[in-house]
Amino acid sequence: MDKVDNSKEVIKQQLEIINGRINDAISKSGRKAGSVKLEAVSKFHPLQSVLDAIECGQFLFGENRVQEAREKFSQLNELGKKCELHIIGSLQRNKVKHAVEIAECIESVDRIELIEEIEKQCAKINKKIKVLFELHTGEESKSGFQSADELQKALDFCAAGNTPHLIPTGFMTMAPFTKDESLIRNSFATLRKISEQMKVHYPQFSFSELSMGMSGDYELAIEEGSTIVRIGTAIFGERDYS
Ligand SMILES: *Cc1c(COP(=O)(O)O)cnc(C)c1O
């Protein structure tokens, strides 16, 4: 109840610290400067926090619940604020219509039924949308495609020409919540390996993004090849779920 959202000053400081650590992890792993995007996950935090982050130069945001995202991000457009929103949470079919209206990318694509609905809703408003395919690599909640085989069925569905409004852009995963670094690394390395295989299998798609890494593990993720790190708590503070 007495949760205090981080002030603009704190958000600014945190963004600076995190961007610095991202750059350090990039150079440590011998990767190209600028090859990792910071996605600020603003779920459970108010519009004001998003506005503060935009003022500090943050461009990319992630939200996991469509209704909440809509309340914040539809207003941002009206205010003329420039930013890009990705949906990162498991998505019910009846939320897809609103999701595709406000987002540039759906990162949590995890079943063919969802792919069909995204195609249908995007066709209606004549919009193309980026999609990432979420793979389950060890996280407890079991979200995402459960195997490379299942993932490939979905990619075959797209490759067969069923989804002209989808732009397959890459893959997403969540590491297990554990202190065991080797398990976390394993999960990220699995996604990278599967991504490399899918690039070979599906040359018609340009898979360039690997969305992996959160507040607690983003440096490991960058070392394992992440191109998008999704960070909430470390920027905006703890979430109040009550
Ligand atoms: C909430 C959430 C995040 C951000 O988690 P933090 O630990 O707060 O950085 C990242 N990815 C997904 C899918 C999330 O739901």
The ligand as an SDF file (V2000), in Angstrom:
LIG
                    3D

 15 15  0  0  0  0  0  0  0  0999 V2000
    8.0960   -8.3960  -15.4370 C   0  0  0  0  0  0  0  0  0  0  0  0
    8.8550   -8.9500  -16.5710 C   0  0  0  0  0  0  0  0  0  0  0  0
   10.1790   -8.5580  -16.8170 C   0  0  0  0  0  0  0  0  0  0  0  0
   10.9430   -7.5680  -15.9210 C   0  0  0  0  0  0  0  0  0  0  0  0
   11.3020   -8.1810  -14.7410 O   0  0  0  0  0  0  0  0  0  0  0  0
   12.2650   -7.4540  -13.6600 P   0  0  0  0  0  0  0  0  0  0  0  0
   12.7960   -8.5640  -12.8530 O   0  0  0  0  0  0  0  0  0  0  0  0
   11.4070   -6.5080  -12.8890 O   0  0  0  0  0  0  0  0  0  0  0  0
   13.3270   -6.7380  -14.4270 O   0  0  0  0  0  0  0  0  0  0  0  0
   10.8160   -9.0950  -17.9230 C   0  0  0  0  0  0  0  0  0  0  0  0
   10.2010   -9.9850  -18.7450 N   0  0  0  0  0  0  0  0  0  0  0  0
    8.9380  -10.3890  -18.5420 C   0  0  0  0  0  0  0  0  0  0  0  0
    8.3250  -11.3590  -19.4890 C   0  0  0  0  0  0  0  0  0  0  0  0
    8.2140   -9.8850  -17.4520 C   0  0  0  0  0  0  0  0  0  0  0  0
    6.9550  -10.3040  -17.2610 O   0  0  0  0  0  0  0  0  0  0  0  0
  1  2  1  0
  2  3  1  0
  2 14  2  0
  3  4  1  0
  3 10  2  0
  4  5  1  0
  5  6  1  0
  6  7  2  0
  6  8  1  0
  6  9  1  0
 10 11  1  0
 11 12  2  0
 12 13  1  0
 12 14  1  0
 14 15  1  0
M  END
$$$$
